[in-house]
């Protein structure tokens, strides 16, 4: 029978548990709301802080600043999470992390029951954290590949969200075309509502859909092996917050000798933070309150450090740490990577041959700041921005580039710079955007209809968006393959007017390969990648 004191304690813990569930629900809903609002909605301005999740991530902030060797003001909000972690421990993972909230929801829906007592790879998150930091120090930015928020948003942008739209469109198209009109009285308003609220502006297609989708799926499949599998065994952000929590003001007292053989706290801990002696590891405890609520004796308590004298705490158990061998392995790899990556052949260009979004910093600085979040991909109106694979090396994987045959860079759009959380893509105003050269167009005269076949075609010139057309014509008389002589217009590029937007390549009517193609030659961000004889200063759209 519980004493009144224990009943009061349990009631307090139950209230805290409800508060945690409310906080988790709110954080997940807020994340989904901001994610949907990142998609193009018809406005040229992003009205919400859709990138705030990345700006409060201490791991991304720390590694990006190390790699870029500069203070990034956009990432200053991450300091708030650091301060709160020093006060309340690793609370963010248990209360506010949308990834953690979605994993907990997934486990609840499937009613997954697994052995949570012992974490499978307890040292891996710390080793991975150390490796990422060392690589960042030596200028190899890899943090975006394993950061939980980058994985989550990237998977949703490139796989889940387009798939949801594809399934929805297919389903409602079938109901509209194949079912009685009475059914459409219900389905069409539902579809219209979904299009106006949660579905993307248009169907998107991405080159790395399967890769990004598989990585995200791995996190959720891991829940069938161990609760919070990713958080416990991989997450470097959790490891960083765990380091702060070791020295934080919030502590959690564990069980004592009176517990006997009871292991309810250890069995129910979703993070494996309770060891066989019922010590609670501060670096892995996320203050989920489960052990406190379910403890039959109500002897597990959170408390501030200055109150610890009033609690009979057991001696602190040694936390998980990195061995000297692991440290040397991470250090050796971090030192070896830059020279190895620096001597590769990347298509004859120092920064590779990828066309980066307008406003992108020069390649090394761009890659150092880019966290591969996929925000710019989602907001791109034309679906022209695609995730890179190995076209420009290991460090460019998942970074954005313009694939002009897929979509072009809209002349009056500045959205990608508005959503970039780190400043890898600088925000441009409309005047700057109009004069920012990201590449240059070239004709393949073996394919272009007026050159190769004597067939009239002016599609590229019609779509060229610059006020003074960058594509102009020479009126010539040519002999067709059939022997006829015809007068037609043959296009050519005016170098100083072309900004490399790629709309000519997108709209070229030829099937397959376009007769006009865009490369990153002449891009404003790189003075060494210019057309022969070009005036670099005339291309300066931003500084």
C-alpha positions, 0 to 999 in steps of 0.5 A, a space after each residue: 500500500 502506498 503512503 500519502 507521501 509516495 502517492 504525492 510523488 507519483 502524482 507529481 511524476 505522472 504530471 511530468 510524464 504528461 508534460 513530456 508527452 505534450 512536449 513531444 507531441 508539440 515538437 513533432 507537430 511543429 516540425 511537420 508544420 515547418 516541413 510542409 511550409 518549406 515547400 513552395 506555396 506560391 509566395 516568393 518569401 518564406 514566412 516561417 523559420 522553417 530551418 530552425 531545427 538545424 539552427 538549434 543543433 549544437 553538433 551541426 553548429 560546432 562542426 560547421 564552424 570548425 570546418 568553415 573556420 568562422 563563426 556562423 551567426 545563423 547557428 547562434 540559437 544552438 547555444 540555447 540548447 547547450 545552456 539548457 543541456 547544462 541545466 537539465 541534462 539530455 532533456 532535448 532527446 526525451 522532450 523536444 527532439 522530433 526524431 526521438 518523438 517519431 521513433 517513440 510513436 513508431 514503437 507505440 504504434 507497432 507495440 514493439 517489445 524488445 530487450 532494453 537492458 544493455 545498449 549494443 554499441 555504447 561507445 560508437 556515438 562517442 567515437 563517431 562524434 570524435 571522428 566528425 569533430 576531427 574531420 571538421 578540424 582538418 576541413 572534411 565536413 561529414 557531419 551532415 551524413 549522420 546528424 539525425 535532423 539531416 537524415 530525417 529531413 533529407 529522407 522526408 524531402 527526397 523519399 517520403 513526401 514525394 511518395 505520399 504525393 504520388 500515392 495520393 495522386 494515383 488514388 484520387 485519379 483512380 477514384 475520379 476516373 473509375 468510380 461513380 460520380 457519387 463517390 467523387 462528391 466525397 473524394 474530390 473535396 478531400 483531395 482538394 483539402 489535402 492539396 491545399 494543406 499537406 501535399 507538395 506543390 507538385 510531384 517531385 523526383 530525386 536521383 537519390 530517393 532510394 538511398 535517402 529513403 533506405 537510410 531513414 528506414 534503417 532508423 525506424 527498422 532499428 526499433 525492432 532490435 532495440 528501443 531508440 536504437 539510433 539514439 543509443 548506438 549511433 547518434 553523435 548529437 546525442 553523444 554531444 548532449 550527453 557530454 554536457 549532461 555529465 556536468 549539468 545541474 540536473 541529476 537523477 538518483 538511482 535505486 539502492 539496496 532496498 530494491 532487491 531483485 527488482 529491475 523494473 527501472 532497467 527493463 523499461 528504460 528506453 535508452 539503457 541508461 540504468 545499469 545492472 547496479 541500478 546506477 543511472 548514466 547521466 550521459 544517456 538518461 533523457 528524463 523520459 520519466 518512465 523509471 520514476 513513474 513505474 518504480 514501485 517504491 518511488 525512490 528514483 528522483 530528479 534533482 538539481 546538483 545543489 540539492 544532492 546532499 539531501 539525497 543518498 546518492 550511490 557513487 557515480 559509475 564511470 561513464 562510457 568513454 573513448 579509448 586511446 586506441 579509438 582516439 588515435 584511429 579517429 585522429 589518423 583517419 582525420 589527418 589522412 583524409 584531406 590529402 587523399 581527397 585532395 589528389 583525386 580527379 574531379 572532372 578537371 575542375 577544382 570544385 568539380 563540375 557541379 552547378 551550385 545554387 545561386 548564392 552558393 559560396 565558393 566550393 570549399 566554403 560551401 561544402 564546409 557549411 552545407 549540412 546536406 539537410 535538403 531544405 533547398 531541394 524541397 523549396 526549389 520551384 522547378 525540381 531542378 536542384 538535385 542531391 549530388 552523389 559522387 560527381 564531385 567526391 565523397 564530401 559532396 554527397 547529398 549536397 545540392 546541384 542544378 540538374 538542368 534537364 530535370 529543372 531550371 533555376 527560376 529567374 525570379 526565385 530566391 527561396 533556396 538562400 532563404 531556407 539555408 540554415 548555415 549560409 552555405 547559400 547566401 540570401 540574394 535579393 531579386 536584383 542580385 539574383 538576376 545578375 548572378 551567374 551560376 554557369 554558362 550554356 553551350 550548343 551541341 551543333 551535332 544535335 541542335 535542329 537548326 544546325 544538324 537538320 536544317 529544321 527551324 527551332 527557336 524554343 531556347 530563345 523563347 524561354 531565355 528569361 534575361 531582359 536582353 536575351 542571352 540567346 540570339 540568332 544568325 539568319 542563314 541559308 542552309 542545305 537540309 539533309 534532303 537537299 533543299 535550301 532553306 533560310 532559318 535562324 541559327 542560335 548563339 550565346 551572348 557570353 556576358 548575358 547568359 547567367 546559366 539558369 538552365 531553362 534552355 536545357 530544360 525546355 529543349 524539345 529534343 528527347 533524351 540529351 538536350 542540344 543546349 547544355 549548361 556547365 558551371 563554367 563562368 560561375 560568379 563564385 569562382 574567379 578561376 573558373 571563367 570563360 577565356 577572355 571573360 571579364 569576371 567583374 561583369 558577372 559579380 551578382 553578389 559578394 
